[in-house]
């Protein structure tokens, strides 16, 4: 740990400020969209995703399913990434999962094993609509971890080609880490007084995490990519996000662009450098170098 002095505080303060500005911009965009239209499948279709008439092309033969994070939903988490992928020719879909009764908009709070069941049903729906034999999954935070349960225990490995996690809490985190998300989601703090098993399941050492992480991190036949940021303040230490096993690529964002200051929220909601790496993972045969210039790609 660096000494507590002005020299050590200043870079850290700048990183925090930059990350907060990115997060505030993302949340502001989400709030504006929510005020204009409810986060429904119809709203997503109007932006080019959740279009069940979309047929995968020869260049992009698998549909992409986006899995939001804790407190997220199928629209707000993907206002940047979903159009980014659609504009590159992918059929893109997103779901809501982990809803609590009487709690609108803020999802990912229900029992994670039940959320994985919702993901399983949604993937089946997407495959039936597109005619594709497999899908690719891209998830943020809990949405990058929860699919592991689907792959391990619910037969998902036969239906998924790749799982790409943006800041996934693959080995759990602390409740303190999860509560650091609260400033980005006004009004959510009151939910901590309610029954939120989706939070409890994510705590390192919980019964859910113990079962999920028993044995190997991965299952045969699935390609895994984990994209983490050094400045993650929610899933810490950030290296606990990484997976071990064959067909795994663990990526630290700052190894690709040392100037990238994204923290836990920004990497999943606005970071086009991270999104360039997502596209590389979706189509590794045509991957191009991810650098700081990817922000304008």
VOPAGU-2260 file (C-alpha; in pm, 1 decimal, decimal comma):
REM VOPAGU-2260
SITE   aa  ch    i         X         Y         Z
SITE  UNK   A    0       0,0       0,0       0,0
SITE  UNK   A    1     135,7     344,4     -90,4
SITE  UNK   A    2     198,0     596,0     188,9
SITE  UNK   A    3    -100,7     818,7     260,0
SITE  UNK   A    4      19,4    1151,1     126,6
SITE  UNK   A    5     -69,9    1398,8    -142,9
SITE  UNK   A    6     148,5    1227,5    -401,5
SITE  UNK   A    7     -31,5     898,9    -355,3
SITE  UNK   A    8    -376,4    1054,4    -328,3
SITE  UNK   A    9    -365,9    1262,3    -644,6
SITE  UNK   A   10    -340,5     986,7    -911,3
SITE  UNK   A   11    -597,6     781,6    -723,4
SITE  UNK   A   12    -831,7    1080,4    -701,3
SITE  UNK   A   13    -795,7    1146,5   -1073,2
SITE  UNK   A   14    -872,7     783,7   -1154,9
SITE  UNK   A   15   -1176,9     790,9    -930,4
SITE  UNK   A   16   -1301,8    1117,8   -1077,1
SITE  UNK   A   17   -1261,5     993,5   -1434,0
SITE  UNK   A   18   -1438,8     669,1   -1354,1
SITE  UNK   A   19   -1720,9     852,7   -1179,4
SITE  UNK   A   20   -1768,3    1084,3   -1476,5
SITE  UNK   A   21   -1797,5     785,7   -1709,6
SITE  UNK   A   22   -2042,6     614,2   -1476,9
SITE  UNK   A   23   -2253,0     927,9   -1429,8
SITE  UNK   A   24   -2273,2     970,4   -1807,2
SITE  UNK   A   25   -2388,7     611,5   -1846,1
SITE  UNK   A   26   -2649,4     638,5   -1571,7
SITE  UNK   A   27   -2770,7     972,6   -1704,9
SITE  UNK   A   28   -2822,4     817,5   -2047,6
SITE  UNK   A   29   -3006,7     528,5   -1889,0
SITE  UNK   A   30   -3229,4     761,5   -1686,9
SITE  UNK   A   31   -3318,3     966,4   -1994,1
SITE  UNK   A   32   -3409,8     652,6   -2186,0
SITE  UNK   A   33   -3618,2     515,3   -1900,3
SITE  UNK   A   34   -3807,7     842,5   -1877,7
SITE  UNK   A   35   -3882,9     835,5   -2250,5
SITE  UNK   A   36   -3990,9     470,8   -2267,7
SITE  UNK   A   37   -4024,4     176,7   -2033,2
SITE  UNK   A   38   -3742,4     -79,5   -2065,0
SITE  UNK   A   39   -3931,2    -333,6   -2272,1
SITE  UNK   A   40   -3840,6    -568,7   -2552,7
SITE  UNK   A   41   -4016,6    -328,9   -2790,4
SITE  UNK   A   42   -3790,7     -43,7   -2680,5
SITE  UNK   A   43   -3485,3    -258,2   -2740,4
SITE  UNK   A   44   -3609,1    -364,5   -3083,4
SITE  UNK   A   45   -3640,4       0,4   -3181,7
SITE  UNK   A   46   -3267,4      29,8   -3119,8
SITE  UNK   A   47   -3187,2    -277,9   -3327,6
SITE  UNK   A   48   -3164,1    -554,1   -3071,1
SITE  UNK   A   49   -3414,6    -808,8   -2937,9
SITE  UNK   A   50   -3533,5    -835,0   -3298,8
SITE  UNK   A   51   -3660,7   -1191,2   -3330,2
SITE  UNK   A   52   -3677,9   -1163,2   -3708,8
SITE  UNK   A   53   -3297,4   -1129,0   -3720,3
SITE  UNK   A   54   -3121,2   -1423,4   -3882,3
SITE  UNK   A   55   -2750,5   -1480,4   -3811,9
SITE  UNK   A   56   -2524,5   -1434,3   -4113,5
SITE  UNK   A   57   -2245,3   -1655,5   -4238,3
SITE  UNK   A   58   -1999,8   -1400,5   -4099,2
SITE  UNK   A   59   -2168,8   -1399,5   -3756,4
SITE  UNK   A   60   -2350,1   -1732,6   -3731,4
SITE  UNK   A   61   -2438,9   -1720,1   -3361,5
SITE  UNK   A   62   -2678,5   -1486,8   -3181,7
SITE  UNK   A   63   -2532,5   -1286,4   -2893,8
SITE  UNK   A   64   -2716,9   -1287,5   -2560,4
SITE  UNK   A   65   -2636,7    -998,8   -2324,2
SITE  UNK   A   66   -2669,0   -1070,3   -1951,5
SITE  UNK   A   67   -2695,2    -761,4   -1728,9
SITE  UNK   A   68   -2539,2    -714,8   -1386,6
SITE  UNK   A   69   -2675,6    -669,5   -1034,9
SITE  UNK   A   70   -2926,1    -380,0   -1018,7
SITE  UNK   A   71   -2924,5    -371,6   -1400,5
SITE  UNK   A   72   -3185,5    -455,8   -1660,2
SITE  UNK   A   73   -3207,5    -566,4   -2021,5
SITE  UNK   A   74   -3200,9    -210,7   -2157,5
SITE  UNK   A   75   -2998,1      20,2   -1937,5
SITE  UNK   A   76   -2692,8    -203,0   -1910,4
SITE  UNK   A   77   -2661,5    -227,9   -2289,3
SITE  UNK   A   78   -2736,4     115,7   -2434,0
SITE  UNK   A   79   -2385,3     130,0   -2581,2
SITE  UNK   A   80   -2276,8    -230,6   -2634,6
SITE  UNK   A   81   -2596,8    -361,4   -2796,2
SITE  UNK   A   82   -2599,8    -106,1   -3083,3
SITE  UNK   A   83   -2220,7    -145,8   -3111,2
SITE  UNK   A   84   -2270,8    -515,7   -3188,2
SITE  UNK   A   85   -2580,8    -468,5   -3405,2
SITE  UNK   A   86   -2390,5    -218,8   -3619,9
SITE  UNK   A   87   -2129,4    -489,8   -3676,1
SITE  UNK   A   88   -2383,7    -736,9   -3806,4
SITE  UNK   A   89   -2470,0    -942,9   -3499,1
SITE  UNK   A   90   -2816,0   -1058,2   -3394,3
SITE  UNK   A   91   -2830,2    -933,7   -3035,8
SITE  UNK   A   92   -3068,5   -1016,0   -2752,4
SITE  UNK   A   93   -3091,5    -921,0   -2386,4
SITE  UNK   A   94   -3301,2   -1053,3   -2100,3
SITE  UNK   A   95   -3422,5    -947,2   -1758,9
SITE  UNK   A   96   -3355,1   -1191,5   -1476,9
SITE  UNK   A   97   -3353,0   -1207,1   -1099,4
SITE  UNK   A   98   -3656,4    -982,2   -1051,2
SITE  UNK   A   99   -3803,5    -930,7    -705,8
SITE  UNK   A  100   -4181,1    -879,8    -665,4
SITE  UNK   A  101   -4269,9    -512,0    -654,6
SITE  UNK   A  102   -3919,7    -396,3    -753,8
SITE  UNK   A  103   -3919,1    -247,7   -1105,9
SITE  UNK   A  104   -3611,0    -180,9   -1321,0
SITE  UNK   A  105   -3353,3    -309,0   -1068,9
SITE  UNK   A  106   -3297,3    -678,8   -1139,8
SITE  UNK   A  107   -3039,3    -944,6   -1060,5
SITE  UNK   A  108   -3151,3    -961,1    -698,6
SITE  UNK   A  109   -3321,8   -1301,8    -690,8
SITE  UNK   A  110   -3155,0   -1638,5    -616,2
SITE  UNK   A  111   -2882,2   -1685,8    -874,9
SITE  UNK   A  112   -2960,7   -2051,9    -943,7
SITE  UNK   A  113   -3314,2   -1944,0   -1037,3
SITE  UNK   A  114   -3171,9   -1662,6   -1250,9
SITE  UNK   A  115   -2962,6   -1920,4   -1435,4
SITE  UNK   A  116   -3284,4   -2105,8   -1510,2
SITE  UNK   A  117   -3427,7   -1787,1   -1660,7
SITE  UNK   A  118   -3116,3   -1756,2   -1875,7
SITE  UNK   A  119   -3155,5   -2116,9   -1991,2
SITE  UNK   A  120   -3513,6   -2052,9   -2103,2
SITE  UNK   A  121   -3413,9   -1730,9   -2278,2
SITE  UNK   A  122   -3127,8   -1894,6   -2469,5
SITE  UNK   A  123   -3368,5   -2166,9   -2583,7
SITE  UNK   A  124   -3607,4   -1896,4   -2706,3
SITE  UNK   A  125   -3331,7   -1717,6   -2898,6
SITE  UNK   A  126   -3201,0   -2037,2   -3057,6
SITE  UNK   A  127   -3551,4   -2137,7   -3162,1
SITE  UNK   A  128   -3612,9   -1797,5   -3321,2
SITE  UNK   A  129   -3280,3   -1774,5   -3503,4
SITE  UNK   A  130   -3234,2   -2140,3   -3595,1
SITE  UNK   A  131   -2878,1   -2129,8   -3463,3
SITE  UNK   A  132   -2744,4   -2434,8   -3276,6
SITE  UNK   A  133   -2539,6   -2225,3   -3030,8
SITE  UNK   A  134   -2529,8   -1876,0   -2883,7
SITE  UNK   A  135   -2254,0   -1656,7   -2748,8
SITE  UNK   A  136   -2303,9   -1496,4   -2406,2
SITE  UNK   A  137   -2169,1   -1157,8   -2296,6
SITE  UNK   A  138   -2228,3   -1062,3   -1934,7
SITE  UNK   A  139   -2140,3    -778,5   -1701,1
SITE  UNK   A  140   -2063,8    -831,8   -1330,8
SITE  UNK   A  141   -2311,4   -1093,2   -1197,7
SITE  UNK   A  142   -2414,4   -1139,4   -1561,0
SITE  UNK   A  143   -2065,5   -1263,0   -1643,3
SITE  UNK   A  144   -2061,3   -1505,2   -1349,4
SITE  UNK   A  145   -2418,7   -1640,0   -1335,5
SITE  UNK   A  146   -2394,4   -1810,1   -1678,2
SITE  UNK   A  147   -2127,6   -2038,1   -1531,0
SITE  UNK   A  148   -2405,3   -2202,9   -1329,0
SITE  UNK   A  149   -2607,4   -2249,0   -1647,3
SITE  UNK   A  150   -2306,6   -2403,1   -1822,0
SITE  UNK   A  151   -2213,7   -2633,6   -1533,3
SITE  UNK   A  152   -2548,2   -2750,7   -1401,3
SITE  UNK   A  153   -2829,2   -2671,3   -1647,5
SITE  UNK   A  154   -2701,2   -2813,5   -1974,3
SITE  UNK   A  155   -2584,5   -2482,4   -2116,0
SITE  UNK   A  156   -2251,4   -2612,7   -2241,8
SITE  UNK   A  157   -2426,1   -2786,2   -2532,5
SITE  UNK   A  158   -2588,7   -2457,7   -2641,4
SITE  UNK   A  159   -2313,5   -2201,4   -2582,5
SITE  UNK   A  160   -2000,4   -2143,7   -2788,6
SITE  UNK   A  161   -1842,3   -1867,7   -2580,5
SITE  UNK   A  162   -1889,0   -1683,8   -2252,1
SITE  UNK   A  163   -1738,8   -1335,1   -2229,5
SITE  UNK   A  164   -1741,4   -1170,6   -1887,4
SITE  UNK   A  165   -1691,8    -798,8   -1824,9
SITE  UNK   A  166   -1579,5    -759,7   -1461,6
SITE  UNK   A  167   -1746,9   -1087,5   -1355,5
SITE  UNK   A  168   -1740,5   -1186,5    -988,5
SITE  UNK   A  169   -1648,4   -1542,6   -1078,1
SITE  UNK   A  170   -1520,3   -1626,6    -731,8
SITE  UNK   A  171   -1743,8   -1393,3    -535,0
SITE  UNK   A  172   -1680,4   -1063,3    -365,5
SITE  UNK   A  173   -1764,2    -899,8     -35,3
SITE  UNK   A  174   -2098,4    -745,2      52,0
SITE  UNK   A  175   -1906,8    -421,6     103,3
SITE  UNK   A  176   -1796,3    -445,0    -256,8
SITE  UNK   A  177   -2152,3    -491,3    -376,3
SITE  UNK   A  178   -2277,1    -195,6    -174,1
SITE  UNK   A  179   -2025,2      24,7    -355,9
SITE  UNK   A  180   -2255,9      -4,2    -655,1
SITE  UNK   A  181   -2531,1     183,7    -470,9
SITE  UNK   A  182   -2424,7     542,1    -553,8
SITE  UNK   A  183   -2467,6     461,0    -923,3
SITE  UNK   A  184   -2828,5     348,4    -874,3
SITE  UNK   A  185   -3030,2     603,1    -672,5
SITE  UNK   A  186   -3306,1     447,3    -466,1
SITE  UNK   A  187   -3153,5     101,8    -456,9
SITE  UNK   A  188   -3011,9     138,7    -106,4
SITE  UNK   A  189   -3356,8      80,4      41,0
SITE  UNK   A  190   -3356,7    -262,5    -122,1
SITE  UNK   A  191   -3088,3    -379,9     117,7
SITE  UNK   A  192   -3353,6    -388,8     385,3
SITE  UNK   A  193   -3555,0    -632,1     173,8
SITE  UNK   A  194   -3484,2    -994,7      94,7
SITE  UNK   A  195   -3210,2    -988,3    -170,2
SITE  UNK   A  196   -3071,4   -1340,7    -213,0
SITE  UNK   A  197   -2893,3   -1235,0    -529,7
SITE  UNK   A  198   -2660,0   -1023,8    -317,2
SITE  UNK   A  199   -2604,8   -1290,0     -54,2
SITE  UNK   A  200   -2523,7   -1550,6    -320,1
SITE  UNK   A  201   -2240,0   -1333,6    -454,5
SITE  UNK   A  202   -2054,8   -1304,8    -125,9
SITE  UNK   A  203   -1728,2   -1499,2    -138,3
SITE  UNK   A  204   -1768,8   -1826,2      51,1
SITE  UNK   A  205   -2148,7   -1834,4      27,1
SITE  UNK   A  206   -2314,1   -2175,5     -28,3
SITE  UNK   A  207   -2388,0   -2072,2    -387,7
SITE  UNK   A  208   -2028,6   -1969,7    -457,9
SITE  UNK   A  209   -1893,7   -2281,0    -288,1
SITE  UNK   A  210   -2100,0   -2503,5    -516,9
SITE  UNK   A  211   -2027,2   -2300,6    -828,3
SITE  UNK   A  212   -1651,7   -2308,3    -774,8
SITE  UNK   A  213   -1621,6   -2670,6    -668,1
SITE  UNK   A  214   -1408,4   -2858,8    -918,2
SITE  UNK   A  215   -1296,2   -2689,7   -1238,6
SITE  UNK   A  216   -1368,3   -2327,6   -1324,6
SITE  UNK   A  217   -1475,1   -2421,5   -1676,1
SITE  UNK   A  218   -1658,4   -2689,1   -1871,0
SITE  UNK   A  219   -1536,1   -2857,6   -2190,8
SITE  UNK   A  220   -1641,1   -2716,7   -2524,5
SITE  UNK   A  221   -1694,9   -2354,6   -2418,6
SITE  UNK   A  222   -1452,3   -2069,6   -2488,5
SITE  UNK   A  223   -1409,4   -1822,4   -2201,6
SITE  UNK   A  224   -1290,2   -1462,3   -2199,7
SITE  UNK   A  225   -1267,3   -1250,4   -1884,9
SITE  UNK   A  226   -1209,6    -876,5   -1926,5
SITE  UNK   A  227   -1116,2    -703,3   -1599,9
SITE  UNK   A  228   -1006,5    -356,2   -1496,9
SITE  UNK   A  229    -736,8    -276,6   -1245,3
SITE  UNK   A  230    -962,5      -7,7   -1098,9
SITE  UNK   A  231   -1253,6    -236,6   -1011,7
SITE  UNK   A  232   -1382,4    -128,6    -671,7
SITE  UNK   A  233   -1659,5    -388,2    -649,0
SITE  UNK   A  234   -1499,9    -723,9    -734,6
SITE  UNK   A  235   -1172,6    -715,8    -545,6
SITE  UNK   A  236    -898,1    -816,9    -579,1
SITE  UNK   A  237    -965,5    -784,2    -951,3
SITE  UNK   A  238    -763,6   -1098,4   -1028,1
SITE  UNK   A  239   -1029,4   -1309,7    -854,1
SITE  UNK   A  240   -1234,8   -1248,4   -1166,9
SITE  UNK   A  241    -997,3   -1456,9   -1376,4
SITE  UNK   A  242   -1066,5   -1821,4   -1458,8
SITE  UNK   A  243    -832,9   -2119,3   -1481,3
SITE  UNK   A  244    -868,1   -2387,5   -1743,0
SITE  UNK   A  245    -838,4   -2466,2   -2113,1
SITE  UNK   A  246    -996,9   -2230,3   -2363,9
SITE  UNK   A  247    -964,3   -1936,4   -2120,9
SITE  UNK   A  248    -831,7   -1591,5   -2205,4
SITE  UNK   A  249    -795,2   -1352,7   -1911,9
SITE  UNK   A  250    -753,8    -989,5   -2015,9
SITE  UNK   A  251    -658,5    -688,9   -1805,4
SITE  UNK   A  252    -792,1    -375,9   -1972,8
SITE  UNK   A  253    -490,1    -168,1   -1875,8
SITE  UNK   A  254    -258,6    -412,8   -2055,4
SITE  UNK   A  255    -440,4    -312,6   -2374,6
SITE  UNK   A  256    -464,9      58,7   -2294,3
SITE  UNK   A  257    -279,1     188,7   -1988,0
SITE  UNK   A  258    -479,4     512,2   -2007,7
SITE  UNK   A  259    -813,4     338,3   -1959,2
SITE  UNK   A  260    -949,4     439,6   -1616,6
SITE  UNK   A  261   -1276,1     246,7   -1627,1
SITE  UNK   A  262   -1397,7      95,9   -1300,8
SITE  UNK   A  263   -1662,0    -170,9   -1241,1
SITE  UNK   A  264   -1965,4       9,5   -1384,5
SITE  UNK   A  265   -1794,7     184,1   -1675,8
SITE  UNK   A  266   -1629,3    -129,2   -1816,7
SITE  UNK   A  267   -1971,7    -283,6   -1871,0
SITE  UNK   A  268   -2174,3      19,1   -1976,4
SITE  UNK   A  269   -1963,1     263,8   -2179,9
SITE  UNK   A  270   -1609,0     137,5   -2243,7
SITE  UNK   A  271   -1553,7      95,0   -2617,9
SITE  UNK   A  272   -1201,1     -33,8   -2560,3
SITE  UNK   A  273   -1347,5    -323,8   -2365,3
SITE  UNK   A  274   -1614,6    -364,5   -2633,8
SITE  UNK   A  275   -1349,3    -395,8   -2905,7
SITE  UNK   A  276   -1208,1    -686,6   -2707,4
SITE  UNK   A  277   -1559,0    -834,8   -2680,2
SITE  UNK   A  278   -1583,5    -833,9   -3060,6
SITE  UNK   A  279   -1242,5    -998,7   -3083,5
SITE  UNK   A  280   -1363,5   -1273,9   -2851,7
SITE  UNK   A  281   -1681,9   -1319,4   -3054,5
SITE  UNK   A  282   -1487,2   -1348,7   -3380,7
SITE  UNK   A  283   -1127,3   -1442,6   -3298,9
SITE  UNK   A  284   -1051,4   -1537,0   -3659,0
SITE  UNK   A  285   -1084,7   -1169,8   -3754,4
SITE  UNK   A  286    -952,8   -1010,8   -3434,7
SITE  UNK   A  287    -768,9    -680,9   -3459,0
SITE  UNK   A  288    -539,9    -525,9   -3196,7
SITE  UNK   A  289    -721,1    -359,3   -2907,9
SITE  UNK   A  290    -549,1     -32,1   -2815,0
SITE  UNK   A  291    -636,3     307,9   -2672,4
SITE  UNK   A  292    -743,3     404,1   -3026,4
SITE  UNK   A  293   -1023,1     148,3   -3008,2
SITE  UNK   A  294   -1232,1     408,6   -2826,3
SITE  UNK   A  295   -1304,5     570,9   -3162,5
SITE  UNK   A  296   -1355,3     245,5   -3352,0
